[in-house]
Amino acid sequence: MHNNDEIDKDTKKPEMIMDYNTTKGRVDTVDKLCASYSAKRVARRCPMVIFYHIMNIAGINTQILFTSGLPSEAADRRIFFLKNLAQDLMKEQLYAKSEIKNLLIDVKAFISLRFPKRSIEDVEEAATSSDAVPT
């Protein structure tokens, strides 16, 4: 991108430095968001540290995509978005665990109350209603 030695006339700085300065704010914003609500855990292995960092970045990216069509107030609710995302990612695993016969009754009750299973008819109905185009 910066193959020549262009100098900005106003600041007398190389164009490469000017481009860096205009985009570094975005990196600072991502670092701030990662620090405020992080998936990072204490890990001794480098792959786990990288995995947690990727999870942080993925959480930010999915929120940006999710809130791109919403009003500006919804973008400020990152913690709620991350909690809902985590719960949605856990649902199938919890459904599988709730089928274990030796699982404590209290745990089964919690899972069934917190994450009620949807029937196939409910899923099909939701899919057909979302496919319908309003006129």
N, C-alpha and C positions, 0 to 999 in steps of 0.2 A: 504494500500500500504506500509506503514511503520510500520510493526508490531515488528521489531527487533531494536536493538540499534547499528546498524552499524556505524562506524566512518570512515570518509574518511582519508586515510593514509597521503595524501599530506597536507591537510589543517587542519587536526585534528578536523573537524567539523562533526556533525551528518549528515548522509545521507539525512535526511529530510530537513535540512537547505540547503544542496547543491542542491537538487531538486527544492526547492522554488526559490533559486537564479537563476537557469537556466531558469525558466519559468516566472519570474516576469517582464522581459522585454516585453513580449507580452501584459501583462495587462497594462503596461505603454504606449505602442503603441496604444492600444484601447482607453485609457483615452485621449491621445493626439488627436486622430482622432475625438473623441466625442466632444472635446473642440473646435476644429477648425471649424467644420460645424455641428451645433447641431440643433435638432428639438425641443429642450427644450423651454418651454414658462413659464411665471410666473403662478404658480398654487398654490392654497391654499389647494387643496385636495391631499392627498397622492396617491390615485390611478392614478391621472393624471400625477404626477411626475414619477411614475413607468412606465406608458404608454409611456411617452416621452423618458425615458431611454431605454425602449425596442425598440422604433423606431430608436434610434441612433445605437444600437447594430445590429438591423436588416439591417439598411442601410450599415453598414460596412460588414456584412456577405454577403449580396447580391452583393456588389461590388467585394468582394474576389471571389465569385463564377463566376461572370460575366467576370472578367478580368483574370481568371486562364489560359485561352488559348490564351490570347492576348499578344502582345509584351509588354515589360516592360514600355515603354513610356505611354501606355494607363492607367496604374495603377495610375499614378500621377494626373489624371484628376478627382478627387473625386467630386468636386463641380458640374461639368458637368453631371456626372453620377447621383448625387442626384437630380439635377434639372429635368433631363429626367425621373427619377423614379417618382418624385412627379407629373409631368405632365401626365404621363401614368396612375397613380392612380386616377387623377382627371377627366380624359376624360369622362368616363361614366356619372359621376355626372353633368358635364357641358353640355353634350348632353341632359340630362333630363331637366336641367334648361333652356336650349335654347328653349324648347317647351312651356314654360310658355307664355301665351298670353299677360300678362301685363308687361312683361320684356321690359326694355328700348331698343330702336332700336340700340343704340350705343353698348350696351352690347351684343345683339344678333350678330351684325356685328363682334365684336371682337372675340366672340366664334367661329363663322363660319370661320373667317380668320385664327385664331390661331390653331384651332382644326378641320380641315375639316373632315367630315364624310366619311368613306369608304363604298362603296356599298358592297353588299353580294358577287357579282361577283369578286370584287377586293380581298376580304378576301379569297375566295375559290381558286383563282388563286395563291395568295401568299402561301397558304397552300400546294397546289399541287407542286409548284415550289420548295419549301423547302424540300418536301418529296423525290424529285427526287435525285437519287444518281449519282454523276458525274462518268463517265467512262474513 
